[in-house]
Amino acid sequence: MKIYKFGGASVKDAESIKNVMRVLRNEGFKNTLIVISAMGKMTNAFEKIVNSYHYKTDDLQQHIQFVNDYHATIVNALFKNKSNRAFGEVETLFEELNKFLATNTSSDYNFIYDQIVGYGELLSTKIVSAYLNDIGIENQWFDVRKYLITDESYRDASVKWKITSQNIATLNPNKLYITQGFLGEDAQGNTTTLGREGSDYTAAIFAHCLNAKSLTIWKDVDGVLNADPRYFENAQLLHQISYSEAIEMAFYGASVIHPKTLKPLENKHIPLCVRSFLNLDLTGTTVGKGNDLIPEVPCFILKQNQILVSISALDFSFMVESNLSDIFSILHNNKLKVNLIQNSAISFSVCIEDKFNNFQHFLAQLKSKYKVSFTENVSLYTIRHSNEKAIDEIEQKGEVLLKQATKGTVQLVIK
């Protein structure tokens, strides 16, 4: 089978969904499984519903209405026949959402988040599936949660590979399927999510379990670039990237490929193609076996909204293994992602991101044992295959708080 993944930008409105049809007719859709994200910026919109519901603000209905109107506009534009089943299926999903909001008794933010935000993917796939069926591209929609089973780590769930593989193996490889990215289900039947941008990972899981011929991620860029064009001028297209180089780039935060996506593909040597859904004549980028990078140019990775923390012993003693083990345990318990580490005899610095809003709790635990200073809202720049010109370009962007170099890779924390 072939696996296709379409992100939010590729299904953001009615015209974009019609373009998905153009892609399928151009590329072929026999023996294909399609993974689709929430439409446009709908994950952000559902996050507003989560926050309003959890923190009991008075704009909850306003946020729900915005999401409802957004999808209603797309459905009305796609279907001339108002008796199409898509109308009823969308209405049913909103009824389920409202039922959860009315009956939920949990106060766990992460649990609530997963039960609500997942409706973005359910809505998008129902609409796209109905549209393709309506124009003669026969497909079968299925609920990914009945196949992809995870643990109960809400918002960052881990896949239970054995049962997931068994479930996916029951799919008919001769059909065209449409399903959701990002979502899973735990043993209790609750929705889980694989982390933001987790739809790429979902597609890789299906590719791995189905021994797919390839995985293609369709994006609004020409392929994988050596830098994010929103922040860097003259970004270049990378025609080929090895698995190991792509994993390094994803590890450092390259946003075009989800960090967990590559391992399931590399394990079975399944090539990953990143292509433009706007220009089908372009071959894009291929990630697979072969040369590390074609062309060999510096690659720039930017992570914003970081926190640089410097930690030292209260009695000015050395920072030894027991201290570092203790600090990493506290970091782990607070789900803080470490993106850079640097230590000296008497201090230990980490650049972290706080996606679960646990930094203040982490700080309180640290200050009882260590001397701590920190700087918020810093940017972490990573340069792969660096040279002096590339390093100088980044150093001009602000005050360099920390610089670290290893063979071929330079990281700079800049305020």
C-alpha positions in Angstrom: 0.0 0.0 0.0 0.9 3.7 -0.3 0.3 6.0 2.7 -0.6 9.6 2.1 -0.8 12.2 4.8 -2.6 15.5 4.3 -2.1 18.2 6.9 -4.3 21.0 8.0 -3.2 23.4 5.3 -4.2 20.9 2.6 -7.9 20.7 3.9 -8.4 24.2 5.3 -11.4 25.1 3.1 -13.6 23.7 0.3 -11.2 24.6 -2.5 -8.3 22.9 -0.6 -10.4 19.7 -0.3 -11.1 19.8 -4.0 -7.4 20.0 -4.5 -7.0 16.7 -2.5 -9.2 15.2 -5.2 -6.8 16.7 -7.9 -3.8 15.2 -6.1 -5.4 11.7 -5.9 -6.4 11.7 -9.6 -2.9 12.8 -10.6 -1.0 10.4 -8.4 -3.4 7.5 -8.3 -5.2 6.2 -5.2 -5.4 2.4 -5.7 -4.3 0.5 -2.5 -3.9 3.7 -0.6 -4.5 4.8 3.0 -4.9 8.5 3.7 -4.3 10.1 7.1 -5.8 13.6 7.5 -5.3 16.2 10.2 -7.8 18.8 11.5 -8.7 21.5 9.0 -6.6 24.6 8.9 -6.0 26.0 12.4 -8.8 24.0 14.0 -6.6 22.4 16.6 -5.9 25.9 17.9 -9.6 26.6 17.9 -10.4 23.4 19.8 -7.7 24.3 22.3 -9.6 27.5 23.0 -12.7 25.4 23.8 -10.5 23.3 26.1 -9.2 26.3 28.0 -12.6 28.0 28.2 -14.2 24.8 29.5 -11.5 23.9 31.9 -11.0 27.4 33.3 -14.8 28.1 33.2 -14.6 31.4 31.3 -17.8 32.9 29.8 -16.7 32.5 26.1 -17.2 28.7 25.7 -20.3 28.9 23.5 -18.6 31.5 21.3 -15.6 29.2 20.7 -17.9 26.2 20.0 -20.0 28.3 17.6 -16.8 29.5 15.7 -15.8 25.9 15.1 -19.3 24.8 14.2 -19.6 27.7 11.7 -16.2 27.0 10.2 -17.1 23.4 9.3 -20.6 24.3 8.3 -19.3 26.8 5.7 -17.1 24.1 4.2 -19.8 21.5 4.1 -22.3 23.9 2.5 -19.7 24.8 -0.2 -18.9 21.2 -1.0 -22.3 19.6 -1.2 -25.1 20.8 -3.4 -27.4 18.1 -2.2 -28.3 19.1 1.3 -29.4 15.6 2.1 -25.8 14.4 1.8 -24.8 12.3 4.8 -22.0 14.7 5.7 -24.5 17.2 7.2 -25.8 14.6 9.6 -22.4 13.2 10.5 -21.0 16.6 11.3 -24.1 17.4 13.4 -23.7 14.1 15.3 -20.0 14.9 16.1 -21.0 18.2 17.6 -23.7 16.5 19.6 -21.1 14.1 21.0 -18.8 17.0 21.9 -21.6 18.9 23.7 -22.5 15.7 25.6 -19.0 15.3 26.8 -18.9 18.9 28.0 -22.2 18.4 29.8 -21.3 15.1 31.5 -17.6 15.1 32.1 -16.5 14.9 35.7 -12.7 14.9 35.3 -10.7 18.0 36.2 -7.5 16.6 34.6 -6.6 19.2 31.9 -4.7 16.7 29.8 -7.5 14.2 29.8 -10.0 16.9 28.9 -7.7 18.2 26.1 -7.6 14.8 24.4 -11.4 14.2 24.6 -12.1 17.6 23.0 -9.3 18.4 20.5 -9.6 15.1 18.7 -12.9 16.2 17.2 -10.9 18.3 14.7 -9.6 15.2 13.0 -13.0 13.4 13.2 -14.7 16.3 11.5 -12.2 16.8 8.8 -12.1 13.1 7.8 -15.8 12.7 7.8 -16.1 15.7 5.4 -13.3 14.7 3.1 -14.5 11.1 2.9 -18.0 12.1 2.1 -16.8 14.6 -0.6 -14.6 12.0 -2.3 -17.5 9.4 -2.3 -19.8 12.1 -3.7 -17.5 12.7 -6.7 -16.9 9.1 -7.4 -13.7 8.3 -5.5 -15.0 5.4 -3.5 -13.4 5.2 -0.1 -14.0 3.7 3.4 -13.7 5.9 6.5 -12.7 4.4 9.7 -12.1 5.6 13.3 -8.4 5.3 13.9 -9.0 5.0 17.7 -10.2 1.4 17.2 -6.9 0.5 15.6 -4.2 2.6 17.2 -4.1 1.7 20.9 -2.0 3.6 23.4 -1.2 4.0 27.1 -3.0 6.7 29.2 -0.4 9.4 28.8 -2.8 12.1 27.7 -1.4 14.6 25.2 1.7 12.5 24.6 0.6 8.9 24.4 2.8 6.0 23.7 1.7 3.4 21.2 1.1 -0.2 22.2 2.7 -1.7 19.2 1.6 -5.4 19.5 -2.1 -4.8 19.6 -1.9 -1.9 17.2 -0.1 -4.0 14.7 -2.6 -6.8 15.0 -5.5 -4.3 14.5 -4.0 -2.7 11.5 -3.2 -6.1 9.9 -7.0 -6.6 9.5 -7.3 -3.8 7.0 -7.9 -4.8 3.4 -4.9 -3.6 1.3 -6.9 -3.3 -1.8 -9.2 -0.5 -0.6 -8.9 3.3 -0.4 -9.1 4.2 3.3 -9.4 7.5 5.1 -8.7 8.0 8.7 -7.5 10.5 11.3 -4.0 11.4 12.4 -2.9 12.4 15.9 -5.5 10.2 17.7 -5.4 6.9 19.6 -7.4 5.2 22.3 -6.4 3.8 25.7 -7.6 0.5 27.3 -10.6 2.3 28.9 -11.8 3.5 25.6 -10.8 7.2 26.1 -9.3 9.2 23.3 -5.6 9.9 23.5 -3.3 12.1 21.4 0.2 11.5 20.2 1.4 15.1 20.7 1.1 18.2 18.5 1.9 17.5 14.8 1.3 13.8 15.6 -0.5 13.0 12.3 2.9 12.4 10.6 3.6 9.8 13.3 0.2 8.2 12.7 1.0 7.8 9.0 4.3 6.3 9.8 2.7 3.8 12.2 0.3 2.6 9.4 3.2 2.5 6.9 5.2 0.3 9.3 2.4 -2.1 10.2 1.2 -2.4 6.6 4.8 -2.8 5.1 3.9 0.1 2.9 5.7 0.9 -0.4 6.1 4.6 0.7 4.8 7.4 2.8 4.1 10.7 1.2 3.4 13.8 3.3 1.7 16.5 1.3 2.5 20.1 2.4 2.2 23.6 1.2 6.0 23.8 0.6 8.1 22.3 -2.1 9.7 19.7 0.2 12.1 19.8 3.2 14.0 23.1 3.1 17.3 23.8 4.8 15.5 26.5 6.9 12.0 27.7 7.8 11.3 30.4 5.1 9.2 32.3 7.7 12.3 33.2 9.6 15.2 32.7 7.1 15.7 34.2 3.7 16.8 32.2 0.7 15.8 28.8 2.1 16.9 25.9 -0.2 15.2 22.7 -1.1 16.9 19.5 0.1 16.4 16.9 -2.6 17.6 13.9 -0.5 18.1 13.3 3.2 19.3 10.1 4.9 17.3 8.6 7.7 20.0 9.4 10.2 20.3 13.0 9.1 16.5 13.4 9.2 16.4 12.0 12.7 19.1 14.4 13.8 17.2 17.4 12.2 13.9 16.2 13.8 15.7 15.8 17.2 16.9 19.4 17.1 13.4 20.6 16.2 13.0 20.7 12.5 9.2 21.2 12.2 8.7 19.7 8.8 9.0 16.1 10.1 7.6 14.9 13.4 10.4 13.5 15.6 8.7 10.1 16.1 7.9 9.6 12.5 11.2 8.4 11.2 12.0 5.3 13.3 9.0 3.2 12.2 10.0 4.0 8.6 13.7 3.4 9.0 13.1 0.0 10.6 11.5 -1.3 7.5 13.4 0.9 5.0 10.2 2.6 3.9 11.0 5.9 2.0 9.4 9.1 3.1 8.5 11.7 0.5 7.6 15.3 1.3 5.9 16.9 -1.6 3.9 20.0 -2.5 0.2 19.6 -2.9 0.3 22.9 -4.9 2.8 21.9 -7.5 2.5 18.3 -8.5 5.3 18.5 -11.0 7.9 18.8 -8.3 9.4 15.6 -6.8 10.0 17.2 -3.4 12.3 15.6 -0.9 13.0 11.9 -0.3 14.1 10.6 3.1 15.7 7.2 2.9 18.9 5.3 2.5 21.8 7.1 0.8 23.7 10.3 1.1 23.2 12.4 4.2 22.2 15.5 2.4 21.8 16.6 -1.2 22.8 19.4 -1.6 25.3 19.7 1.2 24.4 23.0 2.7 24.0 24.4 6.3 20.6 23.6 7.8 19.0 26.0 10.3 16.6 25.0 12.9 14.8 27.5 15.2 13.0 26.8 18.4 11.3 29.8 20.0 9.8 30.4 23.5 12.6 28.5 25.2 13.8 28.9 28.8 17.5 28.9 29.6 18.1 27.7 33.2 21.4 27.8 35.0 21.8 25.6 38.1 24.6 25.4 40.7 25.0 23.9 44.2 24.1 26.0 47.2 27.5 25.5 48.8 29.5 26.2 45.6 30.6 22.6 45.3 31.1 20.6 42.2 28.0 19.5 40.1 28.6 15.8 40.1 26.7 12.8 38.8 24.3 12.6 41.8 23.3 16.3 41.2 22.7 15.7 37.5 20.6 12.6 38.1 18.5 14.5 40.6 18.0 17.4 38.2 17.0 15.2 35.3 14.6 13.3 37.5 12.9 16.6 38.3 12.9 17.6 34.7 11.3 14.3 33.7 8.6 14.5 36.4 7.6 17.9 35.2 7.5 16.8 31.5 10.0 19.5 30.5 11.7 18.9 27.2 15.4 19.5 27.2 16.8 20.8 24.0 20.4 21.7 25.0 22.7 20.8 27.9 25.9 22.4 29.0 27.8 21.8 32.2 31.0 23.0 33.9 32.6 22.1 37.2 30.1 24.2 39.3 27.1 24.9 37.1 24.7 23.1 34.8 22.7 24.8 32.1 19.7 23.5 30.2 17.5 25.1 27.5 14.0 23.7 27.9 10.5 24.1 26.6 7.4 24.1 28.9 4.5 22.8 26.8 2.7 21.5 29.8 3.1 24.7 31.8 5.0 23.0 34.6 8.0 25.3 34.8 7.0 27.1 38.0 6.5 23.8 39.8 9.9 22.6 38.5 11.5 25.9 39.7 10.0 25.5 43.2 11.4 22.0 43.5 14.9 23.1 42.3 15.2 26.1 44.5 14.9 24.0 47.6 18.1 22.3 46.7 20.1 24.5 44.3 20.9 28.1 43.3 18.9 28.8 40.1 18.7 31.6 37.6 16.8 31.6 34.3 15.9 33.6 31.3 12.6 33.2 29.6 11.5 33.7 25.9 14.9 32.9 24.4 15.4 31.3 21.0 17.5 28.2 20.3 19.2 28.1 16.9 20.7 24.8 15.7 23.0 24.8 12.7 23.6 21.4 11.1 26.6 21.2 8.7 27.6 24.6 10.0 30.3 26.9 8.6 31.7 30.2 9.8 29.3 32.2 7.5 26.3 30.4 8.9 27.4 30.9 12.5 28.0 34.6 12.0 24.6 35.0 10.4 22.9 33.6 13.5 25.1 35.5 16.0 23.9 38.8 14.4 20.3 38.0 15.5 20.7 39.1 19.1 22.7 38.6 22.3 24.3 35.2 22.5 23.7 33.7 26.0 25.1 30.3 25.3 27.0 28.7 22.4 27.9 25.0 22.0 29.6 23.3 19.2 30.1 19.6 18.3 31.3 18.1 15.1 29.2 19.7 12.4 26.6 21.1 14.7 26.5 24.4 16.5 23.7 25.5 18.9 23.2 29.1 20.1 20.8 30.4 22.7 19.9 34.0 21.8 17.9 36.7 23.5 
